[in-house]
Amino acid sequence: MRLQDKTAIVTGGASGFGAGIVRKFHAEGGKVLIADLNTEMAQALADELGAGVEVITTNVADSADVQKMADRAMELWGQIDILINNAGVTHLPAAMEDISEEDFDRVIAVNVKSVYLTARAIVPLMKERGQGAILNVASTAGVSPRPKLSWYNASKGWMNNATKGMAVELAPAGIRVNALNPVAGETPLLKSFLGEDTPEMRAKFLATIPLGRFSTPEDMGNAACYLCSDEASMITGVCMEVDGGRCI
C-alpha cells in the first residue's frame, strides 16, 4: 500500500495509460480523481474500482475546467498529494507542412497549455503544504522524434523540458516533478501514431523496440506509482523512458 492515504488527480484517466495509472494507484491505497472528457468511460472505471475513485468531467485545455477540477479535489480530500498530467492528443501522421492549423492548435492546447493550467491551479496548493509530486506523461517521440509526427514530437519534447524546469524551481518548496516517456501502447492513440492499425504496421513498429512489445497501461501504472511514492523521495527532474529500449 505504497500510496495509502495519498490523493491524486489523473487527467485523461478514463482509458489507456491513464486508466492503468488509476488502477495501480487505487490498488496501492490511493484516492483518485479521474479528470476526463469521456465521463461515461471514467464513471465505468470508477464504478468498477469502487470507493476512493471519483470522476469529474474536465477539458484540460480550459482554465475554468481545470480550476473546477482542483476545487473538486480539495472539496473531496482537503489536499492534493499527486498530480498526473496524462491527457494528450496527437495529429495523424503527415508532412509537417500539411498539418492543419486546427490540429496544431489542438495538440498544443492539450499537450502543452494543460501543464501550465494545472500548475497554475495546483502548485500553490502544494506549496502551502510544502510537499507534492507531479508526473507528466510525455513520450519517446519527445526524445527520439519520428517522421510525420512533427508537432506532436515537439509538444512532448516541450513537456520533458518543462518537467526539468518545474523540478528545479519547485524543489525548494518540497515538490518533486518527473516525467514518463512511454513508447506507443494499446491505447486509443495507437491507430493515430501508426497511421493505420494493421498487422504489418504493428510488426514494423515493434521491430524498433528491443524488448519486442508495446508499453502497457500496467507498465505505466507501475512506473508512475514508484515515481509518485515516498520511495522516490530523492528523485526529481527525471524523464524516465518506459519504452522497452526504443530510445537506446
Beta strands, then each sheet from edge to edge (+ up, - down):
strand 1: 7-11
strand 2: 31-36
strand 3: 53-57
strand 4: 82-85
strand 5: 132-137
strand 6: 175-182
strand 7: 239-242
sheet 1: 3+ 2+ 1+ 4+ 5+ 6+ 7+
end
